[in-house]
């Protein structure tokens, strides 16, 4: 299983399905000797569909495969940091020996990590970094600065291909309590800011969107359109949910065609919007390798099995208090041109799921069926 884990973590997400198959082959040996124990999986919210449709089932399936006798204590905080704290405390009270925590609030979650450390319970920061705590054993995520760079560069390239000399854009960032949102924003600005300084781009309005709320993103976009007289050339949205809100606002304002809009998470609705030209791109993060790695690492920590150095390959991310050993996977920009070679090829979405009757014609045009 160790050898297979190293392969998974070294590979790019383009090979996610193949790697998952490799995991299955490697983990059969482990399952026969797996011990018992309790691992808590604490996810942050449901507004972003990936957590319940991918992260949770993928993590649970992998852990059941490698350690069928281990009990999973599962909670979703529904974007409530205080509720997540209560859920974590309950998990610790119920005997959780490892916490896999995707924090609602990256700073507030330090209290959880500190409490766990005081009880000798290791914490894996899953997908989002936990800040300002020495109680974080590992961090598993994607290169989130790269995500923002991919989004921004894709938007810039599209606007240039449209021949717009000095485009005006609106930025709709993610939640200010999410450290990942900060990193997406940082990555995007690393692309946009030099163009702004060179007089080649205008960021007319920029918003941080509480709770990643699509409704709030729609309000923000409505405000921007009113202020700009509906004159906008492109929209940077940090994920597919905020993109849906921005697109709804532009539709309501009568914009036709919809300017290029970015996204993230390769949500089914986002992929379908891309097919019909309402959204330009999304960022695909192959969740299965992330969830699989978290499950394997959680079991290693539970069983006190030495974690091979190759798992992190020497990578660390500083959380304000310590350099946290980190597994950072690679994100991929997805447009209409490569849906088939990314999310479909990896099995993230099936053609039958994407190409419902409403999208059949667009799927045929894109070569999906």
C-alpha positions in Angstrom: 0.0 0.0 0.0 2.9 2.4 0.7 4.3 2.1 -2.8 0.9 2.7 -4.3 0.4 5.8 -2.0 3.7 7.3 -3.2 2.6 6.8 -6.8 -0.8 8.5 -6.1 0.7 11.5 -4.5 3.4 12.0 -7.2 1.0 11.7 -10.1 -1.0 14.4 -11.6 -4.8 14.5 -11.2 -5.2 13.6 -14.9 -4.7 10.0 -13.8 -7.1 10.0 -10.9 -9.3 7.1 -12.0 -6.3 4.9 -12.8 -4.7 5.8 -9.5 -7.9 4.9 -7.7 -7.8 1.5 -9.3 -4.2 1.2 -8.1 -5.2 2.1 -4.6 -7.9 -0.6 -4.6 -5.3 -3.2 -5.6 -2.9 -2.1 -2.9 -5.3 -1.8 -0.1 -6.7 -5.3 -0.2 -3.7 -6.5 1.7 -4.2 -3.9 4.4 -7.9 -4.6 5.0 -7.3 -8.1 6.2 -5.1 -6.9 9.1 -6.8 -3.5 9.7 -7.4 -2.7 13.4 -10.3 -0.9 15.0 -10.5 2.7 16.2 -12.4 6.0 15.5 -11.6 8.7 12.9 -13.6 11.9 12.7 -14.3 13.5 9.4 -15.5 17.1 9.9 -16.6 18.9 6.7 -17.5 22.6 6.5 -20.6 23.2 4.5 -23.1 22.0 1.9 -23.5 25.0 -0.4 -20.5 23.7 -2.4 -21.8 20.4 -3.6 -18.5 18.6 -3.7 -18.4 17.8 0.0 -21.4 15.6 0.1 -21.2 14.2 -3.4 -17.4 13.5 -3.6 -15.2 14.2 -0.5 -17.3 12.3 2.0 -18.2 9.2 0.0 -14.6 9.0 -1.4 -13.0 9.3 2.0 -15.5 6.8 3.6 -15.0 4.3 0.7 -11.2 4.4 0.9 -11.1 4.1 4.7 -13.6 1.2 4.6 -11.4 -0.5 2.0 -8.2 -0.2 4.0 -9.6 -0.4 7.5 -13.1 -1.9 7.6 -13.2 -2.1 11.4 -12.5 1.6 11.9 -15.5 3.7 12.8 -16.0 7.1 11.1 -17.6 9.9 13.1 -19.0 12.2 10.5 -20.3 15.8 10.8 -21.0 18.7 8.4 -21.0 22.2 10.0 -23.3 23.9 7.5 -20.9 26.9 7.4 -21.2 27.5 11.1 -17.8 27.7 12.9 -19.3 27.4 16.4 -21.2 24.3 15.3 -18.0 22.8 13.9 -16.3 23.4 17.2 -19.2 21.6 19.0 -19.0 18.8 16.5 -15.2 18.4 17.0 -15.6 18.5 20.8 -18.3 15.8 20.5 -16.1 13.7 18.3 -13.2 13.9 20.9 -15.6 13.0 23.7 -16.8 10.0 21.7 -13.3 8.7 21.4 -12.0 10.0 18.0 -8.3 9.2 17.7 -7.7 11.3 14.6 -9.5 14.4 13.3 -9.7 15.0 9.6 -10.9 18.6 9.6 -11.9 20.9 6.7 -12.4 24.2 8.7 -15.3 26.6 8.2 -13.1 29.3 9.5 -9.4 28.7 9.1 -8.4 30.9 12.0 -11.2 29.9 14.4 -10.3 26.2 13.8 -7.1 26.7 15.7 -9.1 26.2 18.9 -10.1 22.7 17.6 -6.6 21.8 16.7 -5.3 23.0 20.0 -7.9 21.0 22.0 -7.1 17.9 20.0 -3.4 18.3 20.6 -4.0 18.6 24.3 -5.7 15.2 24.2 -3.0 13.6 22.0 -5.2 13.5 18.9 -3.5 14.3 15.6 -5.3 16.6 13.2 -5.2 16.5 9.4 -6.2 19.9 7.9 -8.2 18.7 4.9 -8.5 21.0 1.8 -8.2 24.2 3.9 -5.3 25.0 6.1 -5.9 25.5 9.9 -4.1 28.7 10.9 -2.1 29.7 14.0 -2.0 26.3 15.7 0.8 23.8 16.5 -1.8 21.1 16.6 -1.9 20.4 12.9 -0.1 17.2 11.9 -0.6 17.3 8.2 -2.2 19.4 5.5 -3.7 17.9 2.4 -5.0 20.1 -0.4 -4.3 21.5 -3.8 -1.9 24.3 -4.8 -4.5 27.0 -4.1 -2.4 29.9 -5.3 -2.1 28.0 -8.6 -5.9 27.7 -8.7 -6.3 31.5 -8.7 -3.6 31.8 -11.3 -5.3 29.3 -13.6 -8.6 31.1 -13.3 -7.1 34.6 -13.9 -4.9 33.6 -16.8 -7.8 31.7 -18.5 -9.9 34.8 -18.2 -7.1 37.1 -19.5 -6.4 34.7 -22.4 -10.1 34.6 -23.4 -10.5 38.4 -23.3 -7.3 38.8 -25.4 -8.7 36.3 -27.9 -11.8 38.4 -28.1 -9.7 41.4 -29.1 -10.6 43.6 -26.1 -7.7 46.0 -25.7 -8.4 47.1 -22.1 -11.1 44.9 -20.6 -13.1 45.9 -17.5 -13.7 43.0 -15.1 -15.4 42.3 -11.8 -13.9 40.1 -9.1 -16.1 38.0 -6.9 -13.9 36.3 -4.4 -14.7 33.6 -1.9 -15.4 33.8 1.8 -13.2 36.0 3.9 -13.1 33.3 6.6 -11.7 30.7 4.3 -7.9 30.6 4.0 -8.2 29.0 0.5 -10.2 32.0 -0.7 -7.3 34.2 0.4 -4.9 32.0 -1.7 -7.2 32.0 -4.7 -7.4 35.7 -4.5 -3.6 36.0 -4.2 -3.1 33.8 -7.2 -5.6 35.8 -9.3 -4.1 39.1 -8.4 -0.6 37.9 -9.3 -1.9 37.7 -12.9 -4.2 40.7 -12.9 -2.1 43.3 -11.0 0.7 43.6 -13.5 -1.8 44.1 -16.3 -3.6 46.8 -14.2 -0.3 48.6 -13.6 0.5 48.5 -17.3 -2.9 50.0 -18.2 -4.1 46.8 -19.9 -6.9 45.8 -17.5 -9.4 47.5 -15.2 -10.7 45.8 -12.0 -13.8 47.9 -11.7 -15.3 46.2 -8.7 -14.1 43.5 -6.3 -16.0 41.7 -3.5 -15.4 39.1 -0.9 -18.4 36.8 -0.6 -19.5 35.7 2.9 -20.0 31.9 3.2 -19.4 31.5 -0.6 -23.1 32.3 -1.0 -24.4 32.2 -4.5 -27.2 34.5 -3.5 -24.7 37.0 -2.1 -22.6 36.7 -5.3 -25.7 37.6 -7.3 -26.3 40.7 -5.1 -22.7 41.7 -5.6 -22.9 41.3 -9.3 -26.1 43.3 -9.4 -24.4 46.1 -7.5 -21.5 46.0 -9.9 -23.7 46.1 -13.0 -25.7 49.1 -11.6 -22.5 51.0 -10.9 -20.9 50.2 -14.3 -24.0 50.6 -16.4 -23.9 46.9 -17.4 -20.5 47.5 -19.0 -18.4 44.5 -18.0 -16.1 42.4 -20.2 -15.4 39.5 -17.9 -16.0 38.2 -14.4 -13.6 36.5 -12.1 -15.6 34.2 -9.8 -13.7 32.1 -7.3 -16.0 29.0 -7.6 -18.9 27.6 -9.5 -21.4 28.6 -6.9 -20.5 32.3 -7.0 -20.3 32.0 -10.8 -24.0 30.8 -10.8 -25.0 33.9 -8.8 -23.1 36.3 -11.0 -24.5 34.7 -14.2 -28.0 34.9 -12.7 -27.5 38.7 -12.1 -26.2 39.2 -15.7 -29.1 37.3 -17.2 -31.6 39.4 -15.1 -29.9 42.5 -16.4 -30.3 41.4 -20.0 -26.7 40.9 -20.9 -26.4 38.8 -24.1 -24.0 37.2 -24.6 -22.8 36.6 -21.1 -19.2 37.8 -20.7 -16.6 35.2 -19.8 -16.9 33.9 -16.2 -14.5 31.8 -14.3 -15.3 29.1 -11.6 -13.9 26.2 -9.6 -14.8 22.8 -8.4 -16.2 21.4 -11.7 -19.7 21.2 -10.3 -22.2 19.4 -12.6 -24.1 22.7 -13.1 -20.9 24.5 -13.8 -19.9 22.0 -16.5 -23.3 22.3 -18.0 -23.1 26.1 -18.0 -19.7 25.8 -19.8 -21.3 23.6 -22.5 -24.0 26.1 -23.3 -21.6 29.1 -23.2 -22.9 30.7 -20.0 -19.6 30.1 -18.0 -16.2 30.1 -19.6 -14.2 27.8 -17.4 -13.9 26.0 -14.1 -11.0 24.5 -12.2 -11.1 20.7 -11.7 -9.5 19.4 -8.5 -9.6 15.6 -8.6 -11.1 15.0 -5.2 -10.7 11.2 -5.1 -6.9 11.3 -4.8 -7.2 14.0 -2.1 -9.8 12.0 -0.1 -7.9 8.7 -0.6 -4.6 10.3 0.6 -6.4 11.7 3.6 -7.9 8.3 4.5 -4.6 6.5 4.2 -2.8 9.2 6.3 -5.6 9.2 8.9 -5.2 5.4 9.3 -1.4 5.7 9.5 -1.8 8.1 12.3 -4.5 6.0 14.0 -2.4 2.8 13.8 0.9 4.7 14.6 2.4 3.5 11.3 5.4 5.7 10.2 4.3 8.0 7.4 6.8 7.7 4.5 8.6 10.9 3.7 7.6 10.5 0.1 4.0 11.3 1.0 4.8 15.0 1.4 8.0 15.0 -0.6 9.4 17.6 1.8 6.7 20.1 1.1 5.5 22.3 4.0 3.1 25.2 4.3 3.4 27.7 7.2 0.2 28.3 9.1 1.5 31.2 11.2 2.8 29.0 14.0 4.6 26.1 12.3 5.6 24.6 9.0 3.0 21.9 8.4 4.0 18.9 6.3 1.8 19.1 3.2 0.5 17.1 0.3 -0.3 19.5 -2.5 -2.0 18.2 -5.6 -2.3 19.8 -9.0 -5.5 21.6 -10.2 -6.5 21.7 -13.9 -8.3 24.5 -15.9 -11.3 23.1 -17.7 -13.1 24.7 -20.7 -15.5 23.3 -23.2 -12.5 22.0 -25.2 -11.2 19.6 -22.6 -14.3 18.5 -20.5 -14.0 15.1 -22.2 -10.3 14.7 -21.4 -10.6 15.7 -17.7 -13.8 15.3 -15.7 -15.3 12.7 -18.0 -12.1 10.7 -18.5 -11.5 10.7 -14.8 -15.0 9.5 -14.0 -15.7 12.6 -12.0 -18.9 13.1 -14.0 -20.5 10.6 -16.4 -21.6 11.7 -19.9 -25.1 10.5 -18.9 -25.1 12.9 -15.9 -23.9 15.9 -17.9 -25.8 15.3 -21.1 -29.4 15.4 -20.0 -32.0 16.3 -22.6 -31.6 20.1 -22.0 -27.8 19.8 -22.8 -27.9 17.1 -25.5 -27.3 19.4 -28.4 -24.4 21.2 -26.6 -22.9 17.8 -25.7 -23.0 16.7 -29.3 -21.3 19.9 -30.4 -18.6 19.4 -27.8 -18.0 15.8 -28.8 -19.2 14.3 -25.6 -21.8 12.0 -27.3 
